[in-house]
């Protein structure tokens, strides 16, 4: 199974997003190369709006991910509630 990943700038805005991703993806692993947070997951990675809102206590639009997004790998599937990466169509 191929891995997917997403990387964000390592800053205060990204921390609740990273925490939410790790909470929703049990097999995901975060690494911290200089200035980045890179999250790898086997097969599929899901980012849920609801979980980020629980982390921040505020409404969150998934389009806000793009502000601190550096790079990613995998096919993107996105709607108002979830942003997911996988290698399956």
C-alpha positions in Angstrom: 0.0 0.0 0.0 1.4 3.4 -1.0 1.7 6.2 1.5 0.2 9.7 1.1 1.4 12.8 2.8 0.6 16.4 3.5 3.0 19.1 4.8 2.2 22.4 6.5 4.3 25.3 7.8 5.1 24.6 11.4 3.3 27.5 13.1 0.5 28.2 15.6 -2.2 28.2 12.9 -1.2 24.7 11.7 -1.1 23.0 15.2 -4.8 22.4 15.7 -5.0 21.1 12.1 -2.2 18.7 12.7 -3.7 17.6 16.0 -7.1 17.0 14.2 -5.4 15.0 11.4 -3.6 12.8 13.9 -6.8 12.2 15.9 -8.7 11.1 12.8 -6.0 9.0 11.2 -4.7 6.4 13.7 -1.9 5.2 11.4 -0.7 8.7 10.5 2.8 9.8 11.7 4.0 13.4 12.0 7.6 14.4 11.4 9.1 17.8 11.9 11.7 18.7 9.3 12.9 22.3 9.8 10.0 24.7 9.5 7.5 22.0 8.5 5.1 19.4 9.8 4.8 16.5 7.5 2.1 13.9 8.1 2.5 10.5 6.4 -0.3 7.9 6.3 -0.5 4.5 4.5 -3.2 4.4 1.9 -5.5 7.3 2.8 -5.5 10.4 4.9 -8.6 12.3 5.9 -8.9 15.9 7.2 -12.4 16.5 8.8 -13.7 20.1 9.3 -15.7 19.0 12.4 -12.5 17.7 14.1 -10.6 20.9 13.4 -13.6 22.9 14.8 -13.5 20.8 18.0 -9.8 21.5 18.3 -10.1 25.3 17.8 -13.6 25.9 19.2 -14.3 28.0 16.1 -15.9 27.5 12.7 -13.3 26.3 10.1 -13.5 26.4 6.3 -11.3 23.7 4.8 -10.1 26.2 2.2 -8.1 27.7 5.1 -5.8 24.6 4.8 -4.2 26.2 1.8 -2.8 29.1 3.7 -0.2 27.0 5.5 -0.1 24.0 3.0 3.4 23.5 1.6 3.1 20.2 -0.4 1.1 17.0 -0.6 1.0 13.6 -2.4 -2.0 11.7 -3.5 -5.2 12.3 -5.3 -7.3 15.0 -3.7 -11.0 14.5 -2.9 -12.6 17.5 -1.3 -16.0 18.8 -0.2 -17.1 21.2 2.6 -16.7 18.6 5.3 -13.6 16.6 4.3 -10.4 16.8 2.5 -8.8 13.4 1.7 -5.7 12.1 0.0 -5.3 8.6 -1.5 -3.9 6.9 -4.6 -7.4 5.6 -5.5 -9.8 7.4 -7.9 
